[in-house]
Amino acid sequence: MSKYIFVTGGVTSSLGKGIVAASLAKLLQARGLRVTIQKFDPYINVDPGTLNPYEHGECYVTEDGAETDLDLGHYERFLNIFTSQANNVTTGRIYQTVINKEREGAFLGKTVQVVPHITDEIKRRMKLLGQTGEFDVVITELGGTVGDIESLPFVESVRQLQWELPEEDTVVVHLTLIPYLKAAKELKTKPTQHSVRMLSEEGVHPDIIVCRTEKPLSPELKRKIALFCNVKPEAVIEAADASTIYEVPVLMMREGLDTIVLKKLNLMSTREPDLTKWKQFLDKLKYPKGKVSIGLVGKYIELQDAYKSILESFIHAGAMNECQVLVHNVHSEYITAENVAEKLTGLDALLVAPGFGHRGVEGKITAVRYARENKLPFFGICLGMQMAAIEFARNVLGKTGANSTEMDPQTPHPVIDLMDEQKKVTAKGGTMRLGAYPCHLVKGSLAHRIYGQEQISERHRHRWEFNNKYLADFESAGMMASGKNPDTGLVEIIELTGHPFFIGVQYHPELKSTVENPQPIFVEFVKAALQHAASRLSPAARAATV
């Protein structure tokens, strides 16, 4: 039987439940346990696939093609294992399943209610991964904040599971905020007390309280929290602000979070956690030997979570190259031919980000042209790759008006066109080309050198593709298709010959970058940025860096 850990949040959102859950999972994994994490979100959308990035941040895609919450990206980056459709469940998916059953007559005419029908479906999904025999521990993060109306069925389901399962098989970890009032020069515990009381009123009593705080918690303050929240003092865990999310597992280990969890789950026979590789990564991250400035051209830059996996991939690749990657956000909507040099000057490389819709695409095309003509290392992802193709068609092949049919259905040169299987699709949710697909690389190409193999697999999320009718023209002018899907011939990678580093990919490589296995294109892209930065130094300055 798997053990179950539930992570809830109180006081306010955005406290970092996902990071705490992932950090705890990392510590348990480092002790030799088989661990997975799942996220239950209280919103009624079936999945985040149709949500605006400004609403919800990026939509993370799993190997099996599930469009999920961005926290699953943290789970994979910390644990270095794949998640799946089963790891992210929303209220919408729960109700959809129950209503479909009701329409089929599965409830034999009974009145369908939140309790027991909705809660039974929630419990079934909470235990689903634990019943596969693959995991010793299943961690479930409950989205939202205790007290939210939409979270009540999830909390009630946890209450029922605590009652149904043996006492040593479940643990509830509650994350709260201990605010610091500058005027009073005091840390205040009252919000935490109220949060725990509210959770208890809903029938769930936390076993461990993790306290987000800007200031250290004194032993006296921990004892006060323990007394008023009815837990042992050692079950009050300080979660101080960290310089990087990757430091949190080490901080949680120092606080003994994994030890108290194991004690409550009766799993104390495990070995001590081995974080050797993790600490080596942290050392490289904290003490870089170099620095590069990389421009991120996108249309959602006001919300950093919209490009979360890209930013984390830069952290992994930077540590691999022992350098700090300074990401400069450039809004594509405000790039023009007149100001592009001013906006991109001083950068060591340029990444054009994914996205949907026509807004800001001309700015992306202009940025691509600048990178191509000025030999600036360039990396285009999904829409970024498509913009590189459009720019090349317009300015090198001379195909005036070349575009994507997504932006201009009447374009005379549709170098990017809707995939055949997408032309009859009307429903938007979960209908894109999603998940992992194979790709064959051309031997001797930049892509082949980067990956070091001819067959790769990467994750996708798109409807439009490169139009192969133009491929011969592209390749004769120096833009080669170095990666193709072996089954359909779909162009997955384009690269420009005679350029220091110019590559565009149809897939989303950022989705598979982890601490232990940084994504190879990002690693080589950062390396190219380092070389570009060195080339701009004076001979004397260059000699000083050797």
Helices and strands as residue ranges (DSSP letters): E 3-9, H 17-30, E 35-41, G 48-50, H 53-56, E 60-61, E 67-68, H 71-79, G 85-87, E 88-90, H 91-104, I 114-118, H 119-128, G 129-131, E 137-142, G 149-151, H 152-164, G 167-169, E 170-178, E 180-181, E 186-187, H 190-201, E 208-213, H 219-229, G 233-235, E 236-240, G 245-247, H 248-255, H 257-264, H 276-286, E 290-298, G 304-307, H 308-320, E 323-331, G 332-334, H 340-344, E 349-352, H 361-373, E 378-381, H 383-395, E 403-404, E 414-418, G 420-422, E 433-441, H 446-451, E 455-462, E 464-466, G 468-470, H 471-476, E 479-484, E 491-496, E 502-505, G 509-512, H 520-535, H 539-545
